[in-house]
Amino acid sequence: MGAGLAVIGAGIGIGLIGYGVAQAIARQPEAAGEIRSQTFLLAILVEGAAILLGLLSLVL
Amino acid sequence: MSFCLYSGAMLGEKTTGKWTMDQAPQYAIDHVANSPKNLFEFEILDNLSQKISSFLGISSDSLFYIDLGITKHVFLLFFVSLITVTTIVTLIQKYISNKKNIPSKFMSIIEMFVIYLRDDVLKNFIGDKEYRSWAPLVYTIFFFILFGNLLGLVPIFDLFGLVGKISHIDSIYIFSKGGNTVTANVNVTFAIATITFCAFIFAGIKKYGFIQHWKNLAPSGLPWPLYFVVVPIEFMGLFIRPLALTLRLAGNMMGGHIALVIFITFIFSATAEIGGLAGLGIAPFSVSLALGLTMLELLVAVIQAYVFALLTAVFIGMAIHVDH
């Protein structure tokens, strides 16, 4: 149950990031490299929260 | 490949008529877990671990007993380190001694990783001037994790497990139930994350001095009541960073391997619960899913190594450039 909720949250978060990135690259194709490395960072942070919650739901 | 051998090992269990559906989780856990016993018996190590533990006042049956013995994952750690060092050193030696300066096949792969990390990660996040002093750490972490992850997909211990299962030698089977991903062990990733933790604290202290570094933790110029909120949050964040690093890498590697094994156990569960024909029918789906997942694991192995290196660089950069 908890793991499922964590996955839903992370899915929405990463989906929103992907939406933003696709738009940003479409608007400024020359900045794609820089945008990509920032994307990784944001996606990692969202994923980190999801992993923490998933583990918490496993432990409790 | 790993899952083929693994399913072979499970087939042995099936033919002895012991397979039930409840065994699937146990198999998955065994696949990623460390061996319960030491692989090799060294009296010196045993004596040393007993001495250290009795010095710290820990009894031998305690959970916190410090055992220096060589278990499966410890052995693999040495193995991964050896492979990493020899591969990189021989490739670079060959490249340097090469008169024409033409990189070989593997050298160009390594060059690609190194240049990508330098341009996209190190220069971006640590800074154009400071990145040179931190590059060796980030590269070491990246290549160690990459080799550890990729070696997890090569069935070394699965092979031992299969041999032990078929020949009914329990002593081989017990400590080699498959699974040789060192990075799926939380202790290993926690050790690497601790190195990162020390590194970014050291980076801050080196740049700003001991006291100023800890002052940098909270942004200056806030109204004073806010500090009661900001300082604890920032302090907690400091410790959550290595924890998240640990769990991300271990969780990703462990999750992938557990999913692989569970897909394969579908065959055996269907056979045990419904019948042989159902097992045969589900086998193509199960194996193709596992094959696809193995390909995904190859991708994940590289991405997770990259992510760990990226976050190390980001944290060091955050300690060095406080203003943003």
Chai-1 contact restraints between the chains, C-beta under 6 A:
chainA,res_idxA,chainB,res_idxB,connection_type,confidence,min_distance_angstrom,max_distance_angstrom,comment,restraint_id
A,S37,B,D120,contact,1.0,0.0,6.0,A-B,restraint_1
A,S37,B,N124,contact,1.0,0.0,6.0,A-B,restraint_2
A,I44,B,V307,contact,1.0,0.0,6.0,A-B,restraint_3
A,G48,B,A244,contact,1.0,0.0,6.0,A-B,restraint_4
A,I51,B,L247,contact,1.0,0.0,6.0,A-B,restraint_5
A,I51,B,R248,contact,1.0,0.0,6.0,A-B,restraint_6
A,I51,B,G251,contact,1.0,0.0,6.0,A-B,restraint_7
A,L55,B,L247,contact,1.0,0.0,6.0,A-B,restraint_8
